[in-house]
Amino acid sequence: MKDEVYQIVGSAIEVLNGIGHGLHENPYENALVVEFGIRKVPFQQQANFDVLYKGHKVGLFVPDLIAFGSVVVDAKVVDRITDVERGQLLNYLRITKLRVGVLLNFKNAKLEWERIVL
C-alpha cells in the first residue's frame, strides 16, 4: 500500500507544480485524472456509493477518486488539513468499505498530504 500512496502523492506534486496552488478543488481532481492516466495508475472518478442507515439507502456518496481500486483520494483546497477533513475521510472509508485514504491539500505552494487508515 505504501507504493500506491507514494504514486498518488507523486502525481499530486506533479499536478501542483503544473497548475499552481490555490484554485478550486475540481481542476486538481481533473488534473490528477490526467496524471494518473500518464502514470498508468488505475482509478475511478466519481464512483457512486450508497449511504445506508439501518439497512435503508438514505443518500449517495461520490468520492473524488479511487486509485488502485483500494485508496480513496480526496483533493482539498483548505488552509490546512484538520480533524474535520480527517473525520470526513474516515467516514468516506466507512461508506466505501475501503481501508486507506489520502488527503491532498492544494492550497499552498508545497503539497500537504496525509494517509488515513481505517
Buried (B, 14 or more C-beta within 10 A) or exposed (E): EEEBBEBBBBBBBBBBEEEEBEEEBEBBBBBBBEBBEEEEBEBEBEBEBEEEEEEEEEEEBEBBBBBBEEBBBBBBBBEEBEEEBBEBBBBBBEBBEBEBBBBBBBBBEEBBBBBBEB
